[in-house]
Amino acid sequence: MYLLDTNVLLKYPSVLKTYEGSIVISIRVLEELDGLKKNSNPEVAYEARRASHKILKAGDLITYELD
């Protein structure tokens, strides 16, 4: 299993497809991504929205971990 952090998801959202079925994402990471969607840097905000979209699209292929 791969535990992904916020930075990996921002820079490499395609990693979700690469490791389908063996990915764990912490609830804290999801909260961080939500906060970054409102970032004053438009590039960071875009990357956060893109990562969130990819996570939603992956659906049941991801395991979520409560902190």
C-alpha positions in Angstrom: 0.0 0.0 0.0 1.0 3.6 -0.7 0.2 6.4 1.8 0.1 9.5 -0.3 0.7 13.0 1.1 -0.6 16.3 -0.1 2.5 17.3 -2.1 2.5 14.1 -4.1 -1.2 14.6 -5.0 -0.6 18.2 -6.0 2.4 17.5 -8.3 1.5 14.0 -9.5 -2.3 13.4 -9.4 -1.9 10.7 -12.1 -0.2 8.5 -9.4 -3.8 7.5 -8.4 -4.1 5.7 -11.7 -0.7 4.1 -11.4 -1.2 2.4 -8.1 -5.0 1.7 -8.3 -6.3 -0.4 -5.4 -3.2 0.0 -3.2 -3.5 3.7 -2.2 -4.3 5.1 1.2 -5.1 8.8 1.7 -5.4 10.4 5.1 -8.4 12.5 5.9 -5.9 15.3 6.9 -4.6 15.3 3.3 -8.2 15.7 2.0 -8.6 18.7 4.4 -5.4 20.2 3.3 -6.4 19.9 -0.4 -9.7 21.6 0.4 -8.0 24.5 2.0 -5.5 24.8 -0.9 -8.4 25.2 -3.3 -8.7 28.7 -2.0 -5.0 29.5 -2.1 -4.0 33.0 -3.4 -1.6 31.4 -5.9 -3.8 30.3 -8.8 -1.5 27.5 -9.8 -1.7 25.9 -6.3 -5.5 26.3 -6.2 -5.8 24.7 -9.6 -3.5 21.8 -8.7 -5.6 21.2 -5.5 -8.9 21.2 -7.4 -7.4 18.8 -10.0 -6.1 16.4 -7.3 -9.5 16.5 -5.6 -11.2 15.7 -8.9 -8.9 12.8 -9.5 -9.6 11.4 -6.0 -13.3 11.6 -6.5 -13.0 9.9 -9.9 -10.9 7.1 -8.4 -13.8 6.3 -6.0 -13.5 2.9 -4.4 -10.0 2.3 -5.6 -8.7 4.4 -2.6 -8.8 3.6 1.1 -9.3 6.5 3.4 -7.5 6.7 6.8 -8.8 8.6 9.8 -6.1 10.4 11.7 
